[in-house]
Amino acid sequence: MSSDTGRGAVPPRPPLRSLLFVPGTRTDRLPKARAAGADAVILDLEDAVPPSGKEAARDQVAEAVARAAEDASGPGSPALFVRVNPLDSWAAAEELRAVARPGLSGIVLPKVTGPLDVRYADRLLTWCEREHGLPGGQFALVPVLETAGALRAAYHCAAAAGRVAYLGALTGAGGDVERAVGYRWSPQGTETHALRSRVLLDVRAAGAPHPVTGLWTRIGDLDGLRSFAQQNRALGYTGMMAVHPSHVPVINEVFSPGPGELARAARLIAAVEEAQARGAGAVTFEGEMADEAMAATARMLLRRHAGPHH
């Protein structure tokens, strides 16, 4: 754990249902991403930008971050993240420094091989925060686990820095993870279910508050996306990364409790508290047993979803 950003020293992070990728060369698409309702936008300087365009894209993204700071990001504005290139050179460190400035919510770090990569990024971000007079831990860090070693070390990657908040297993079709692990992707996700479950448990155990997963790369298959998102929410993930604006409404809906679910949680809390006032530890609630453990879960649901999205 970094001495600068221990888990208790960082500011609270909001849950993010949808994190939408936008090419770093197309910052003009930010209004469209905002209109889609994305909770966060990830400006991509890695895979979405050819080598010849890296420097121009970096400058374009830095300008977009600066504009976000000037606009003071109103309540409806998405959080702004940048996926930088792997931190394997001074040029990559300079890229990080160029975009880690006021207006940025966090950094998405690709090609993570283990916790040492996370600690290195944590130190660089701490220096950037000091350079701009920002509190320690201001920038969130999203390590992308794209090797078998990093996936196996998910707990240690999540625990390596307090600024790690949004972390999970990204199991899209044909990507780095499929190549590293060797599975054959299917829309049902059967072959990655155990992997997503194990990484989720590791991330939760390490204390990272809002695990996210992805990706669904079939642009027009919204029914498949919904099924995959429902599966991930059932596992315990709180959000997903997205590759197209049309995916955002589906993801937001799946990762948001409906009015009926929220109303039931409120009724359950009231029933348990009434039973406790009578000296009872448990109560039959709408045909099921309920006690303080269930009430605590219901309170967390209401607390988490009492924000501007609901």
C-alpha positions as CSV (number, residue, x, y, z in Angstrom):
1,M,0.0,0.0,0.0
2,S,1.4,3.4,-0.9
3,S,2.2,5.6,2.0
4,D,0.7,8.5,0.2
5,T,-2.6,7.1,-0.7
6,G,-3.6,4.5,1.9
7,R,-7.1,3.2,1.5
8,G,-8.4,5.5,4.3
9,A,-6.7,8.6,2.9
10,V,-8.4,8.9,-0.5
11,P,-11.6,10.8,-1.2
12,P,-14.8,8.7,-1.6
13,R,-15.4,7.5,-5.1
14,P,-18.9,7.5,-6.6
15,P,-20.1,4.2,-8.1
16,L,-20.0,4.3,-11.9
17,R,-22.5,2.2,-13.8
18,S,-21.2,2.9,-17.3
19,L,-17.7,3.9,-18.5
20,L,-17.7,4.7,-22.2
21,F,-14.6,4.6,-24.3
22,V,-14.0,7.5,-26.8
23,P,-10.9,7.6,-29.0
24,G,-8.4,10.2,-27.9
25,T,-8.4,11.6,-31.4
26,R,-12.2,12.3,-31.2
27,T,-12.7,14.5,-28.3
28,D,-15.4,16.1,-30.4
29,R,-17.5,13.1,-29.5
30,L,-17.7,14.1,-25.8
31,P,-21.1,15.8,-26.2
32,K,-22.5,12.6,-27.7
33,A,-21.1,10.6,-24.8
34,R,-22.7,13.0,-22.4
35,A,-26.0,12.8,-24.2
36,A,-25.9,9.0,-24.0
37,G,-25.9,9.3,-20.3
38,A,-22.5,7.7,-19.5
39,D,-21.5,8.1,-15.9
40,A,-17.9,8.3,-17.1
41,V,-16.0,8.7,-20.3
42,I,-12.6,7.2,-21.0
43,L,-10.6,9.1,-23.6
44,D,-8.4,6.4,-25.1
45,L,-4.7,7.2,-25.9
46,E,-3.7,3.5,-26.2
47,D,-5.3,1.1,-28.7
48,A,-7.6,3.7,-30.3
49,V,-4.6,5.8,-31.5
50,P,-2.0,4.7,-34.1
51,P,1.6,5.3,-33.1
52,S,2.0,8.2,-35.6
53,G,-0.8,10.0,-33.9
54,K,0.1,9.6,-30.2
55,E,1.6,13.0,-29.6
56,A,-1.2,14.9,-31.3
57,A,-3.8,12.9,-29.4
58,R,-2.1,13.5,-26.1
59,D,-2.3,17.3,-26.7
60,Q,-5.9,17.0,-27.7
61,V,-6.9,15.0,-24.6
62,A,-5.0,17.4,-22.3
63,E,-7.0,20.2,-23.8
64,A,-10.2,18.3,-23.2
65,V,-9.3,17.8,-19.5
66,A,-8.4,21.4,-19.1
67,R,-11.8,22.4,-20.6
68,A,-13.5,20.0,-18.2
69,A,-11.9,21.8,-15.3
70,E,-13.0,25.2,-16.6
71,D,-16.5,24.0,-17.1
72,A,-16.5,23.0,-13.4
73,S,-18.4,19.8,-14.4
74,G,-22.0,20.3,-13.6
75,P,-24.1,17.6,-11.9
76,G,-25.0,15.9,-15.3
77,S,-21.4,15.8,-16.6
78,P,-19.7,12.4,-16.8
79,A,-16.5,11.7,-14.9
80,L,-13.5,12.1,-17.2
81,F,-10.8,9.3,-17.4
82,V,-7.9,8.8,-19.7
83,R,-6.5,5.5,-20.8
84,V,-2.8,6.2,-21.1
85,N,-0.2,4.0,-22.8
86,P,1.7,1.4,-20.7
87,L,4.2,3.2,-18.3
88,D,7.3,1.6,-19.8
89,S,9.1,4.7,-21.0
90,W,9.8,8.3,-20.0
91,A,7.6,9.3,-23.0
92,A,4.7,7.4,-21.4
93,A,5.4,9.1,-18.0
94,E,5.3,12.5,-19.7
95,E,2.0,11.5,-21.3
96,L,0.6,10.7,-17.9
97,R,1.9,14.1,-16.6
98,A,0.3,15.9,-19.5
99,V,-3.2,14.6,-18.7
100,A,-3.1,14.2,-14.9
101,R,-4.4,17.7,-14.1
102,P,-7.5,19.4,-12.7
103,G,-10.6,18.2,-14.6
104,L,-9.4,14.6,-14.6
105,S,-11.2,12.0,-12.5
106,G,-8.8,9.2,-13.0
107,I,-6.3,7.2,-15.1
108,V,-7.0,3.8,-16.8
109,L,-3.7,1.9,-16.8
110,P,-3.4,-0.8,-19.5
111,K,-1.1,-3.9,-19.7
112,V,-0.7,-4.2,-16.0
113,T,1.5,-7.2,-15.1
114,G,1.2,-7.0,-11.3
115,P,1.1,-4.8,-8.2
116,L,4.5,-3.1,-9.0
117,D,3.0,-1.4,-12.0
118,V,0.1,-0.1,-9.8
119,R,2.5,1.2,-7.2
120,Y,4.6,3.0,-9.9
121,A,1.5,4.6,-11.4
122,D,0.4,5.6,-7.9
123,R,3.7,7.4,-7.2
124,L,3.6,9.2,-10.5
125,L,0.0,10.3,-9.9
126,T,1.0,11.5,-6.4
127,W,3.7,13.7,-7.9
128,C,1.2,15.1,-10.5
129,E,-1.2,15.9,-7.6
130,R,1.5,17.8,-5.8
131,E,2.5,19.6,-8.9
132,H,-1.1,21.0,-9.3
133,G,-1.7,21.5,-5.6
134,L,-4.4,18.8,-5.4
135,P,-5.1,16.5,-2.4
136,G,-3.4,13.2,-2.4
137,G,-5.5,10.4,-3.9
138,Q,-7.5,12.9,-6.0
139,F,-7.0,10.8,-9.2
140,A,-8.6,7.4,-9.2
141,L,-6.6,4.6,-10.8
142,V,-8.1,1.8,-12.9
143,P,-5.6,-1.0,-13.6
144,V,-6.5,-3.1,-16.5
145,L,-5.6,-6.8,-15.9
146,E,-4.6,-8.1,-19.3
147,T,-2.2,-10.9,-18.5
148,A,-2.7,-14.2,-16.7
149,G,-0.2,-13.1,-14.1
150,A,-2.0,-9.9,-13.4
151,L,-5.4,-11.7,-13.2
152,R,-3.9,-14.2,-10.7
153,A,-2.6,-11.2,-8.7
154,A,-5.9,-9.3,-8.8
155,Y,-6.0,-9.0,-5.0
156,H,-2.5,-7.6,-4.7
157,C,-3.1,-5.2,-7.7
158,A,-6.3,-3.9,-6.0
159,A,-4.5,-3.5,-2.6
160,A,-1.4,-1.9,-4.0
161,A,-2.8,1.7,-3.8
162,G,-5.7,3.3,-2.1
163,R,-6.7,5.2,-5.3
164,V,-7.7,1.9,-7.0
165,A,-11.5,2.0,-7.1
166,Y,-12.8,0.6,-10.3
167,L,-11.2,-2.8,-11.1
168,G,-12.4,-6.1,-12.5
169,A,-11.9,-8.7,-15.2
170,L,-12.5,-7.4,-18.8
171,T,-13.3,-10.5,-20.8
172,G,-14.2,-9.2,-24.3
173,A,-14.1,-11.2,-27.4
174,G,-10.6,-11.6,-29.1
175,G,-8.8,-9.2,-26.8
176,D,-5.7,-9.4,-24.7
177,V,-7.3,-11.4,-21.9
178,E,-8.7,-14.1,-24.3
179,R,-5.2,-14.4,-25.8
180,A,-3.5,-14.5,-22.4
181,V,-5.9,-17.1,-20.8
182,G,-6.8,-19.1,-23.9
183,Y,-10.5,-19.3,-23.5
184,R,-12.9,-19.2,-26.5
185,W,-15.4,-16.4,-26.1
186,S,-19.1,-17.0,-26.3
187,P,-22.0,-14.6,-25.9
188,Q,-23.2,-16.6,-22.8
189,G,-19.9,-16.0,-21.0
190,T,-19.8,-19.5,-19.6
191,E,-16.1,-19.8,-20.2
192,T,-15.3,-16.6,-18.2
193,H,-17.8,-16.8,-15.4
194,A,-15.4,-18.4,-13.0
195,L,-12.7,-15.9,-13.9
196,R,-15.0,-12.8,-13.4
197,S,-16.2,-14.3,-10.1
198,R,-12.7,-14.9,-8.7
199,V,-11.4,-11.5,-9.7
200,L,-14.4,-9.8,-8.2
201,L,-13.9,-11.6,-4.9
202,D,-10.2,-10.6,-4.9
203,V,-11.1,-7.0,-5.6
204,R,-13.7,-6.9,-2.9
205,A,-11.4,-8.5,-0.4
206,A,-8.8,-5.8,-1.1
207,G,-11.3,-3.1,-0.4
208,A,-11.7,-1.5,-3.8
209,P,-15.2,-0.1,-3.6
210,H,-16.7,-0.3,-7.1
211,P,-15.6,-3.2,-9.3
212,V,-16.4,-2.8,-13.0
213,T,-16.2,-5.3,-15.8
214,G,-16.7,-5.6,-19.6
215,L,-16.5,-5.6,-22.5
216,W,-19.4,-6.3,-24.9
217,T,-18.1,-5.7,-28.4
218,R,-21.1,-6.7,-30.5
219,I,-22.3,-3.3,-31.3
220,G,-25.8,-4.1,-32.5
221,D,-26.6,-7.0,-30.1
222,L,-28.3,-5.1,-27.3
223,D,-30.1,-8.2,-26.1
224,G,-26.8,-10.0,-25.7
225,L,-25.4,-7.0,-23.9
226,R,-28.4,-6.9,-21.5
227,S,-28.0,-10.6,-20.7
228,F,-24.2,-10.2,-20.1
229,A,-24.7,-7.0,-17.9
230,Q,-27.4,-8.8,-15.8
231,Q,-25.0,-11.7,-15.3
232,N,-22.3,-9.3,-14.1
233,R,-24.6,-7.4,-11.8
234,A,-25.7,-10.7,-10.3
235,L,-22.1,-11.6,-9.6
236,G,-21.6,-8.4,-7.7
237,Y,-20.1,-5.9,-10.2
238,T,-21.4,-2.4,-10.0
239,G,-20.8,-1.3,-13.6
240,M,-19.4,-2.0,-17.0
241,M,-17.1,-0.4,-19.6
242,A,-18.7,0.2,-22.9
243,V,-17.5,0.7,-26.5
244,H,-20.5,2.4,-28.1
245,P,-23.0,5.1,-26.9
246,S,-25.9,2.8,-27.7
247,H,-24.8,0.4,-25.0
248,V,-24.9,3.1,-22.2
249,P,-28.7,3.2,-21.6
250,V,-28.9,-0.6,-21.3
251,I,-25.9,-0.8,-18.9
252,N,-27.3,2.1,-16.8
253,E,-30.7,0.4,-16.5
254,V,-29.2,-3.0,-15.5
255,F,-27.0,-1.5,-12.9
256,S,-29.7,0.7,-11.4
257,P,-32.3,-0.8,-9.0
258,G,-35.9,-0.1,-10.2
259,P,-38.5,1.7,-8.1
260,G,-40.0,-1.6,-7.0
261,E,-36.6,-2.8,-5.7
262,L,-36.0,0.4,-3.8
263,A,-39.5,0.4,-2.3
264,R,-39.1,-3.2,-1.2
265,A,-35.8,-2.3,0.5
266,A,-37.5,0.5,2.4
267,R,-40.4,-1.8,3.5
268,L,-37.9,-4.4,4.7
269,I,-36.0,-2.0,6.8
270,A,-39.2,-0.7,8.4
271,A,-40.4,-4.3,9.1
272,V,-37.1,-5.3,10.7
273,E,-36.9,-2.1,12.8
274,E,-40.4,-2.6,14.0
275,A,-39.6,-6.1,15.0
276,Q,-36.5,-5.0,16.8
277,A,-38.6,-2.4,18.7
278,R,-40.7,-5.3,20.0
279,G,-37.6,-7.2,21.0
280,A,-37.6,-9.6,18.1
281,G,-34.4,-10.3,16.1
282,A,-36.1,-11.6,13.0
283,V,-39.4,-11.2,11.2
284,T,-41.4,-12.8,8.4
285,F,-41.4,-10.2,5.6
286,E,-43.4,-10.8,2.5
287,G,-43.1,-14.6,2.8
288,E,-39.3,-14.6,3.7
289,M,-37.2,-14.4,6.8
290,A,-35.6,-11.0,7.4
291,D,-33.2,-9.8,10.1
292,E,-30.6,-7.1,10.7
293,A,-28.3,-8.5,8.1
294,M,-30.9,-8.2,5.4
295,A,-31.8,-4.7,6.7
296,A,-28.1,-3.6,6.5
297,T,-28.0,-4.8,2.9
298,A,-31.2,-2.9,2.1
299,R,-29.8,0.3,3.8
300,M,-26.6,0.0,1.7
301,L,-28.7,-0.3,-1.5
302,L,-30.8,2.8,-0.6
303,R,-27.7,4.8,0.4
304,R,-25.8,3.9,-2.8
305,H,-28.6,4.7,-5.1
306,A,-29.9,7.9,-3.5
307,G,-27.7,10.0,-5.7
308,P,-28.5,12.1,-8.8
309,H,-29.1,9.1,-11.1
310,H,-32.1,8.1,-9.1
